[in-house]
Amino acid sequence: MPVYEYELCQGECKVCGGRFTLRRPLRAAPLTQCPACRKPVRKALSTFHSPTKLKPLSVSDAKKAGFKVLKRVSKGEYERQ
């Protein structure tokens, strides 16, 4: 289930702090009120996690992992390394 961040449209709330996060199914109806204080809310822009860039997999690492490693011999022809 995706995680959505919401913020109050106006005002503040001691219960939710004015901003909260919920896990909701994709097919759920859009949330229009805070579940705690019943004030109107809107979706907030939030950050996302992206994996760090990894170094390319070496031929020996790929072989150890069980992959078939092929080398290009000519156009459309490959042979096993």
QUILIN-V859860 format. One record per helix or strand of 2 or more residues. SS is the DSSP state (H for helix, E for strand). FROM is the first residue (numbers start at 1). TO is the last residue. If there is no record, write none. Layout:
ss | from | to
SS | FROM | TO
SS | FROM | TO
This chain:
ss | from | to
E | 2 | 8
E | 19 | 24
E | 40 | 43
H | 59 | 64
E | 70 | 74
E | 77 | 80
